[in-house]
Amino acid sequence: MLLAKLGATCEKDLHELDILDVGCGSGGDLVRLVGHDADPARMHGIDLRAEVIATARQRLPSVDLRVANAAELPHPDRSMDLILQSTVLSSILDAGLRRRIAAEMMRVIRPTGLIVSYDFWINPLNRDTRGVSRRELRALFPSHRVHVRSATLMPPIARLVAPRSYPLAAALQAVPVLRTHIMAFISAPPGDLPAS
């Protein structure tokens, strides 16, 4: 689904995209993108933790990986076709810092680009995080179109059920109240796109 959405939005093949993973950790999502023909020379990742960037550099020596703060991205304006963030916003409790990170992503994305946000909207067992709702995503990216889909069966249920019965896990995931994460596709409104 993600790759189809990228093709429809960016109108480029994956290997032609300049990609930034905000909060890339040890590079797992970047490795998967390379497996789908993304060009490592056009990929970038940032994380606050030096130790995970060191691991990512071992896995992806051709990728530009930096220890950096998402509220001050070390990339030029309008330099990326695709920006990913996965559970970064929910790990930030300060609303002002969340706004600065969203503003940085909007600064760095090209008008024809796509920001993909994957985060949970509810996690009552983890006090070190705060969920990101659909409403907040729309407030964080006010000048952009935000298309949101619920995703991911509640992890404690998935861990219990999936090893025993994948069909049951899939059936449970079809119940909206049991999905704890949302995936958002964030793009510039049509009026902001350059003329073709």
N, C-alpha and C positions, 0 to 999 in steps of 0.2 A: 504493500500500500504506500509506504513512504517513497519508494523509488518511483512509482507511477506519479505520485503527487509532485515530486521534484521535476520530473520530465515535463509535466503539464505546466508547471509554474515557471521554471527557469528556461525552458525551451532550449536546453543544451544537454548533451550527453554528460554522464557523471564525470568522466575523465576530463571534461572541459571546465569544471566548476572549481572556483577558489573556495575552499571549505575551512571553517573555523569551528572547533569544538571548545566551547566555554566550560571549563571544569572537566577537562578531558581525563583526569585520573591517569591510569596506566595505559590509556590509549585503546581500550577495547572497542569503542564505537568506530574509531579511525581504522583499526585493523579490519573490521567488518566492511567498511566502505572501500578499502583497498581491494578486498575480495570481490567487490562488485565493480571494479574497474576505475575507481577514483585514482587520480594521479598523485602519488605521495609528494611530488615536488610542488603541488598546488594546495597542500593541506597544512593546516596550522592547529595547534592546540595550546591552551593555557590552563594552568592550575596553580593554586597558591602553595601547594606542597611540593617541595623540591624532590623528596624521595620518590613520589609517583611519577614526576616528570623524568627522573633518571631511569626508571623502569620503562616508561614509554619510549624514551630515546633508544634503549636497547632493542625494543620490539620494532621501532619505526625510525631507523637512522636517517632516512631521507625527508622526514617530516619536520617542519619548523615547530619545535616544541619549546615553550618558555614558561618559566616561573613568573606569573604575573597576576595582577588583581583584575577581576572582571569589571570592576567599576572604573578602570583606567586601561582599556584595551590598548595594547601596543601595536595597533594596526591603523593604517590610513582610513580616512573617510571613504565610504562606498567602495571598499576593496574586496568584499566577499560576496559570493553568489549564494552560499548556504551557511547558516550559523545554527549549530546545535547546542542545546543545553538540556541536560538530563539530571533532574533532582538537585540542581544548583540553587534555584530560587527558593525552594522550600527549606534549604539549610540555612537561609539568611533570615533572622528574626526581625531585623530592623527594616521598616517600611521604606525609609529614605534610601538606604543602600540598595534595596530591590529596584527602586525607581532609577537610580544611577546606572545600575547594570543594564536594565532594559533600555535606557537612553543610549548607552554605549553600543549595544547591539544594533539599535536603529541607526546610529551614526555610521557604523562599519558596513552594514548591508547595502548592496546595490539596489537601485529602484526596482530592478527586475528579479531580485533575490528572494529568498525564503528563509525565515527563522522557524526552526522546529523546536518546540518546547515540550518536554515530557516530564511530568511531575505529578506528585500526588495531591489530591485536594483534601484528603483526610488521613491522619495517622495519629490516633489518640494515644498510642502506646509510647510515642517518642516525644518527649518534652523539649528536645533540642532542635526540633523542626516546627515549621508552621506551614500548613497546606496552602496551595495556591488555587484559588477558585477561578471559575470562568470569568466572573465579574472582575476580579483583580487583574487577570490577564488583559482584559479589554481596557482596564484603566492604565495598566503599565505600558500598553502600546496603543495609545489613543488615536494616533494618526494612521494606523494600519488596520487592515482587515484581519480578523482573528476567527479562524474556523477551528472549533474544538470538538473532539470526540472522546468519549470515555473509553478507558482501556484498562486492562490488567485486573484479573481476579485478585481479591484481597490476598496478599502474600501468605499470611498464616493458613488460610484455607487452601490456597494453591499448594503449599508445601505438604499439607496433610493429604489432600485428595489426589493430586496429579500422579504421584508415583503408583497409586493403587488403581486409578481409573481415569485415563485421559478423557474419554467421552463425558464422564460426570463433571470433570473440571471444566470442559468446554461448555457444558450445559449451565453450570453455575456462573461462568463468566458472562453468559447471555443475560443474566439478571442485573439490571443497571445498578441497583443499590449495593451489589457486591463488588463493583469495580471501583477501586480506590485511586486510580491514576487517570490523568487526562493528557491527551496529546493535542497540541495546538499547532496549527499551520498559520504563520503570521506573515502577511505580505503587504506591500504598499497598495493603496487603493488605485484603481485604474487611471484616475486623473493624474497620478504622480509618475506614471510610466512614460519613458521617452517615446516620441513618435517613431513609428517604424518606417 
